[in-house]
């Protein structure tokens, strides 16, 4: 007869399975197939390219530069957002009456889309009209991120960190509120200093949250920085802010080289999977779950 206990669960997860298949599995499979082909700009004629799309990438200086830019953005973003998020969460968690006020202010940036955040920081850092430029000029600092490669990369990192910081703050704040007060009181009675209490008690308890945020920040740095780069610098000057995800867009949609763009997206997908698996294999051992 009809066994609804077996059928109903599949009916509930069917919409999610369809969405995953249509918007992830099928495009990913199509990208893998396209990465082994070459075609004209209009996609009218295609041929089998073998591994040439992949081997050509490692001989392309602009691709190797995009790898370096991506690593710089990901590492800088992760360090800034996690350290600043934990620091601000520690300060706010000690407040009593004003905690809600500060929490609301610090969460607001996450409600802003990356592209909107980029527009705000674009006005803030404008070479002639920006507030930051006006502030640095009396100090003798010439700020023009449009033409200065190092400043452009710094602005991208700061904008992405500002937008992602609230995510880290929120999780660290919730994790700090879950730390058993009895452990802190016992450490105080044993004569432990504030730094010892943080390093030996609070930080190990926060390790599951830190591990989760590490993975999420790395993924954000690889993918969600696209909108910020597109709005603020368009990968310039001189491809100094073109990371891997933006180079996929440049070569695929602007350069109309679908084969190379697909090969880049496949390598990017493999790279993120490898980094995530490495984090689970080597870093999760140091995570202390209660």
Buried (B, 14 or more C-beta within 10 A) or exposed (E): EEEEEEEEEEEEEEEEEEEEEEEEEEEEEEBBEBBBBBBEEEEEEEEEBEEBBBEBBEEBEBBEBBBEBBBBBBBBBBEBBBEBBBEBBBEBBEEEEEBEEBBEEBBEBBEBEBBEBBBBBBEBBBBEEBEBBEEBEEEEEEBBBBEBBEBBBBBBBBBBBBBBBBBBBBBBBEBBEEBEEEEBEEBEEEEBEEEEBBEEBBEEBBBBBBBEBBBBBBBBBBBBBBBBBBBBBBBBBEBBBBBBBBBBBBBBEEEEBBBBBBBBBBBBBEBBEEBBEEBEEEBEEEBEEE
